[in-house]
Amino acid sequence: MRQVYVDSCGAVDETGTSLWFNYYLLIGEMDVGPFFCESYGVRITQRERENEAEVPNVTTSAARIDRLLELLVRNCVTPESLPDVMADWL
């Protein structure tokens, strides 16, 4: 699986600490019977700590994964909240 850096987002937590998150597009292959197709997922890492979360094989649509990544960056979604966002998004 390959990953491509997309963007980053900064936020301040309740204690006033600055947090930075990096967002990546994951590109892999999905077996769909007699052939393979390209699949897309997302990965979020936190710069200050070794904190990360990823969800591979979310969709085979490039347009759909672009919309998801825009949503994640715009809302500065954290690695901890990615599973909840994905549950709502799917």
BELQUI-V867337 format. One record per residue. RES is the residue in one small letter. SS is DSSP state (hx for helix, st for strand, lp for the rest). BURIAL is # if it has 24 or more other ideal C-beta (glycine too) atoms within 12 Angstrom, else .. Layout:
BEGIN
res:RES ss:SS burial:BURIAL
res:RES ss:SS burial:BURIAL
END
This chain:
BEGIN
res:m ss:lp burial:.
res:r ss:st burial:.
res:q ss:st burial:.
res:v ss:st burial:.
res:y ss:st burial:.
res:v ss:st burial:#
res:d ss:st burial:.
res:s ss:st burial:.
res:c ss:st burial:#
res:g ss:st burial:.
res:a ss:st burial:.
res:v ss:st burial:.
res:d ss:lp burial:.
res:e ss:lp burial:.
res:t ss:lp burial:.
res:g ss:lp burial:.
res:t ss:lp burial:.
res:s ss:st burial:.
res:l ss:st burial:#
res:w ss:st burial:.
res:f ss:st burial:#
res:n ss:st burial:#
res:y ss:st burial:#
res:y ss:st burial:#
res:l ss:st burial:#
res:l ss:st burial:#
res:i ss:st burial:#
res:g ss:st burial:#
res:e ss:st burial:.
res:m ss:st burial:.
res:d ss:st burial:.
res:v ss:lp burial:.
res:g ss:lp burial:.
res:p ss:lp burial:.
res:f ss:lp burial:.
res:f ss:st burial:.
res:c ss:st burial:.
res:e ss:st burial:.
res:s ss:st burial:#
res:y ss:st burial:#
res:g ss:st burial:#
res:v ss:st burial:#
res:r ss:st burial:#
res:i ss:st burial:#
res:t ss:st burial:#
res:q ss:st burial:#
res:r ss:lp burial:.
res:e ss:lp burial:.
res:r ss:lp burial:.
res:e ss:lp burial:.
res:n ss:st burial:.
res:e ss:st burial:.
res:a ss:st burial:#
res:e ss:st burial:#
res:v ss:st burial:#
res:p ss:st burial:.
res:n ss:st burial:#
res:v ss:st burial:#
res:t ss:st burial:#
res:t ss:lp burial:.
res:s ss:lp burial:.
res:a ss:hx burial:.
res:a ss:hx burial:.
res:r ss:hx burial:.
res:i ss:hx burial:#
res:d ss:hx burial:.
res:r ss:hx burial:.
res:l ss:hx burial:#
res:l ss:hx burial:#
res:e ss:hx burial:.
res:l ss:hx burial:.
res:l ss:hx burial:#
res:v ss:hx burial:#
res:r ss:hx burial:.
res:n ss:lp burial:.
res:c ss:lp burial:#
res:v ss:lp burial:#
res:t ss:lp burial:#
res:p ss:lp burial:#
res:e ss:lp burial:.
res:s ss:lp burial:.
res:l ss:hx burial:#
res:p ss:hx burial:.
res:d ss:hx burial:.
res:v ss:hx burial:#
res:m ss:hx burial:#
res:a ss:hx burial:.
res:d ss:hx burial:.
res:w ss:hx burial:.
res:l ss:lp burial:.
END
